[in-house]
Amino acid sequence: MRTILYIVQKEFLQIFRDKLLGRAIIVVPILQMVILVYCATFEIKSIKIHFVDRDKSTASSELIQTYSSSRFFIVTAIGDDEEIAKENLLRNKADVAFIIPENFGRYLVTGQQPSVQLLLNAINGSLAELSLAYCYAVIRNYSEEIVAEKLLMKGMPSTINIKSRYWYNPELDYKIYMAPGILALLITIIGWMMTGMNLVREKEMGTIEQLNVTPIKKYQFIAGKLIPFLIIGIADLAFGLTIAKILFNIPMEGSLITLFTFTVIYLIAVLGIGLFISTISNTQQQVLFVSFFFIMIFILMSGLFTAVENMPEWGQKLNIINPMAYSIRIIRMVLLKGSGFVDISGELISVSVYAVFTNTLAIWRYRKTV
């Protein structure tokens, strides 16, 4: 144990001797939380909509006013020329062209079903799909208000009053959804990259040969390399949680003991991956290239930006080897739902097995290369 502590002490001295690295450990979490949580969002708040009003009635004006008062839409133009609206779509001056036909108001008064036309710029499929959903929601609410008014005029009871309640994120705040995912991304990249780069740097400098001729055992060497970055990862998580609470008021429904216990096991697994990559690499460039390849795949398949359930079945099965998928899911469950050890027991066992496997692999590979 004393040998491991000496190696840990040596690693901390080496880490903080590098002023740039020491500052990065503090600055990177701040930048990631402040920038990514605000910017990495699929929430749409400024859909540019061009109205082509061929009816010019009170009903069409009310419909346009309904969209104007919504925080999701920006009315860029109101006219009666459809070609101009199409030209604005072509030049990206509008995301939606909303065409209100003639007799729209008269059909509403006489009880007929009027129709409207929506033209959407679908180069960005996600934007087009969400824009269409928002447009449908506004039209539906407008239609329900008209029906309710007609029923009241006839002395009939109004429509059923439906109230929705959203659990775990009542305000549907996208920042609350993204912040736990960014935390998982933060501790993963810092732990993975720093561990891999640290060992290979010693190879390049030649100092690792001095350690190889000492009676230090392989597991002691790997543990000594792992523990400092495990402590740094836990500190970054605590720092990131503090920032998330102060800036975004992220709820912390679950136990922090549960969260940090899982994070310790998860970091051991991730650091084991970094150590393994460093044992098969001879330069820092090789570590960066191999790590970048796997990290990009893990991030895109983790559920950070898109739901894992939307992936093809083979992708979901392949995701069992993605440690970030476990981390993002568990951090969200603990912070937002208040999940405990019982609720995350399956993922906890999986990550524990992952940690044993990656570190065993790192120790085995290091023994083969000495």
C-alpha positions, 0 to 999 in steps of 0.5 A: 500500500505504501508503494502505491501511495508513493506512486500517487504522490509522484503522479500528483506532483507531476500533474500539478507541475504542469501549470497548463494541465493544472488550470485545465482541470479547473477551467474545462469543467466550467467551460463545458457546463456553461457553454454546452448546457446552453448550446447543446439543445434541440429546443426550438425557440425561434421558428421563422414563419411567413404567412400568406393570407389570402382570406384577410378576414378576422379569423385569419388575423386571429390565427396569425396573432396566435402564432405571433404571441407564441414564444416559439415563432417569429413572424417574418412576413405577412402577405398574399403572394405564395411565390415570395414565401417559397423564395424566402424558404429557398433563401433560408429567410423562413422556416415555415410558409403558412398559407391561409386560403380564401374563405377560411373565415367563412368556412369557420362561421358556417361550420365547415372544415377549412384547410391550411397549407404548411410548407417547411424547409426540411434540409434540417429534418429535426428542425422541420419535424419539430416546427411541424409539431409546434404548428400543429399544436397552435392550430389545435389549440386555436380550433379547440377555442373556436369549438368551445366558443360555439358550444357556449353560444348554444348553451352547451357545456364546454369541452373537457378540460385537460391538464397535463402534469410532467414528472421529473422536469415539470417546466420541460427545461432542456437545460435540466435534461442536458446538464447531467449528460454534460457532467457524464461527458466531462468526467469521461473525457478528462479521466480517459484522456489524461490517464492515457496521455500521462502514461505515454508521456512517460514513455516518450520522456524515457522516465518509465524505464526507471520505474520498470527496473524497480521492484514495483509490481504491475498492479501497484503501477497501474493503481498508482496511475489510476488513483490520482485521476480517479480523485480528479474525476470525483473532484470535477464531478463535485465541481460540475454539480455545484456549477449546475446547481448554481447556474441551472438550479438542477434538481438533486432528488436522489442521494449524492452517496448513490451518485458518487458511489456509481461514479467511482466505479464508472471512473475506474472502468473509464480510466482502465480504458485509457490505461489500456490504450496507453499500453498499446500506444507509443506516442501521445498522437496515437493515444489521441487518435485511438481515443478520439475514435472511440469517444466519438462513437460512445458520445453519439450512441450514449443517449446524450443527444438522441434517445437510445430507444430510437436506435436500431435494435443492433445498435441498442445491443451494441450499446452494452459496451458503451460506458457513457450510456450507463453513466448518462442514464444513471446520473439522470435517474439519480438527480432527476428521479431520485433513484436509489441503489435498488433502481440502478443495481443492474447498471451498477453490476454491469459497470463493475464488471466493466471496471474489472475487465478493463483494468485487468486488460490494462495490467495484462497488456502492460506486463506483455510490453515490459 
